[in-house]
Amino acid sequence: MSLTSDWLFYTTIAAAVAAVLVTLLAWNAVRGPRPLRWLTRLGMIGLCQATAVAVLGLWVNDNFALYSSWNDLLGQPPSAEFGSSASSGTAVFTDAGDGVLGTGYRGPESGLHGTVLVWTPPQYDRPEFSGYRFPVIMLLHGVPGTPRAWIRGGHATTELADMMRKGQLPPAILVMPRINPAGNTDCTNIPHGPQTATWLAHDVRNLVTARFRALRDPSGWAVAGDSTGGYCAATLPLQYPGVFATGLAFGPDDFQGDPDVIPSRTLRRLTSAIRLAGNGAPVALMVATSRHDPSSTPANAQALAAAAKSPTQVVSPLIVDDGGHNWGTWRGMYPGAFGWVGTRLHPPRRPPAPTDLAIGAAAPALPAN
């Protein structure tokens, strides 16, 4: 039975209710020596507590999409939600629920295989936008986590869609890939190991531009992430300015890198966002966090800003006084954070037709909805 299945959740609820009823009915019916009676009753209490904790754990996991499978929960390499591609570089998108399309994709450059979810804005299928290419916001989940975390916890397909409807964001394609298809590497290419940065910046990007009407130039691509995904959202534009022009990091991990994830001190130094910001890549970054976030302090954001050299632009961090390392805090920052992304992201456009070039015809105005 799948870890995220409704059957498991409701079966566990039924087991929790049954455990309470059995305890109530059998409490005075227990027979035997006193030590055995107390031991039996303690076992019944423990069963009630265990099933209640299991219900709560499954509910939290379902709402925040922390683990997608039993292997994921047990620390095994995560499997793709949609199975393996027939061959490297091929992908079949199917309805994944939640208004998104999904595929299990094996990247031809990285060789990694992971889930990729894609949501398109309402304008994408409208006749007046036929031929238009749309900007892309790549959304990177934390670890533990899955691509659906941005839907269930982040409410991206509803709250960001509302910002697009209000004109605070241009109509954009949302892309949610798995960031740890071979285990957590902080979205870094490991020598003689997983090429996770290549998976995200090349394989996933090329898949989207090949299968969807997505803009190709960096001004049409932004990357946002939370926690470990936030760390990646800051480092990937600095490493791949020809892919991403904008990065938005919610509660990112320490930009110096995690020795438990990347043991090599040299590799951590070479891929540190602090060091990369000093190289002067033509990108813009924002960090959004809370003063009370124990995993992502304001000092982390300020260190990145202090290290940046032109033309790298690290705007003033968005720091709130209340809130922790959670979706409630980050969603409260959406208007300011994604509003800033909206000022950076190129709106949908289509290549000018020959007749447009000849007579100077204007492209149709973008409706807000």
Steps between C-alpha positions, in 0.01 A plus 500: 500500500641837399621732775291784359187300413160596642444134586795498739391825661140395558601149606729652762217724623276192532775319690539795739126509569489122545792513743316752720177299493677175583681668789175639642312170465778269614650708780311328782480167321873433519571193712808346656759599760519870581836558320358337186182709519700824529733393220202423275339835577826686433517318166148617413589859591816474290301369204261796527791743506685328215200502267422864586860601425486304174186689393663833580821403322316393185294822503811717532679304229202524266457874551867592475609225258806414707538139382354352184560130566609247760849493346516877532395482865755227575784695340526296183559677165160646406319347207321712242125531548424424134739211437797484267521653156532258214838651418714794598354830383143373445202599713125445495299753700179380663239653729657507845205653683503840670468657155851401395663269248773262612764274358783277609796626300854374451729788413729432204786709639488409868365148465279571803136399513239694692150639508421828323165675555383782271213748541401738221306825551149543355635725222714215368204332326317812386480565124635855528820358650551238232869498416597701808787377714462537876747574779581221745530491878679186616396411856742291706384308807686449825656181636316299613233586250358431156396716203143495633612693808467820297138406425382362834705711738589793276162526322695616195239405240236706680678790671750569222219459248306765693800734480509441123129577477555827688792599279759465780672224301503450124322182386770239551556126480576344838747211492551283809780242460642263757825654625645180648448219246821334619489614863567846639798677343392863559432515124874464439689297240707247696824393325459135396153514659150642443486798264205668669575856384510374141169319556328823606670761284531299178282188495186640661534832320546335161204270567275798572612708201458198271155394622342833595490847349757636742732795452859396450705801606603551866270801547210257459620263773490544878568240766350503850543255782447438870753374754746277308312603186563861604872430520476360148297799378788729595787286371355384166465849342855581611628180338273517193433867417429393143197307628359691799508878534312508831514303824272515804599311815252440784669403827812368322754274663837646596663627182838361610369148432427200718794265573254218572371535143825589321795369707761655267605837639641597161177423320297690760725802456483488121120473498429735790253775413716741701799434274297482179332836572844660484552385142261760360241293313223710335221375726278636777430320827269549798497320835177486702514377859392565860696635793384195695583238237751272676610346169550818298615810686496856359880494529505233229313734264716797594821306435382425146420866436838611637687256274324597175694690235351673200324405283367249756218671684389374840207719599421585861381180669134465587508432874188470715496523878272205570484148366722198472632258241164410350257560215279731704790744535611474137153530352452820697799640310368407154366848410833671562727216388320381188393856430869578463541198271217643290701816438791290373323236294446561129128483411363258239594586144493350155758524224390777262343368182641622168190715445547660843855595408388639168219724624602550862190335641476502879461182700167466684490633854518246780167461682531473877286188508 
